[in-house]
Amino acid sequence: MGKDELKKEREAVIDSVLIFMNDEIERHGALIAHIEFSFEAESEDTVAIIKETGISYESIREALNVCIARNYVTHRGLGTGKYGGLILTEEGQGRAVSVEAAKHTVPVAGVEGSRVQIGQIHNYGNAQIGDRNVQNVQNVLNSILESIEGADASDEEKAEVKGLFKRFLEHPLTQTVISSATTVIATKIGVS
Amino acid sequence: MENQVILKIHCIFCFSKDFVLPDKNYSPQSGHQILCAHCGRSNDYDSLMRVAKKNAKERAEEQVTQELNRFTKELSRLFK
């Protein structure tokens, strides 16, 4: 078998591994970060994938090396072995979904070589990035504000620090990322 | 700090930025599949956007952390 064919075969094994992982995740109705896989020898997942796909363990391991290198899968924690404690990433799920979708739909075709820039992500507006960390950020900002108020410093010094704090809170990116928290704190120090 | 970041999407298979499109003004929609001009494989547009948003989120978080660190240093300097 030629080098190109070997590469093609390896890409097909990568597809199979990622589809297996994504199918498991979807079967459980879970998020990608919540389902951990172990493809160590003789592990439950290894037995299941070999049974389902008929691919050899050696090929699966080779494909997993590529998946780790390309960030299709990543280790959730340490101490679980090279092929243990693996979770699918957005990139890995995207590839699995793309492979499955390609079986059922016809892609948009056109002029070859067109370079396209798809979508611009602006750090403006009310798009809030992150979810569970907002309360923590609010606590931190509150602590800072309390520390400023209680500091053994002159009123002028406190006013200077509050001015810096205000600048930070008013910054568009701060507003975007931690909008609800900054609004609460900004109100407390009189930022309109 | 950057207020605006433009992210180019990459083929999920070979990481190329070139896609085969019907015309220059074509704007992909949710549910569309777009072909990579380099490897020829079909990419799910929704998945590409999900990856792009994740990367944008990581970048924004990194910048906020940098700003918080800078702010903390400013505070330390003022209270010396």
Interface residues (C-beta under 8 A of the other chain):
Chain A: E11 E90 E91 Q93 G94 R95 V97 S98 A101 A102 T105 V106 P107 V108 A109 G110 V111 E112 G113 S114 R115 V116 Q117 I118 G119 Q120 I121 H122 N123 Y124 I129 G130 I144 A151 A153 E157 E160 V161 L164 F165 F168 H171 P172 L173 T174 T176 V177 I178
Chain B: M1 E2 N3 Q4 V5 I6 L7 K8 I9 I12 F13 K17 D18 F19 V20 L21 P22 D23 K24 Y26 S27 P28 H32 Q33 I34 L35 A37 R41 S42 N43 D44 Y45 D46 S47 L48 M49 R50 V51 A52 K53 K54 A56 K57 A60 E61 Q63 V64 E67 F71 E74 L75 L78 F79
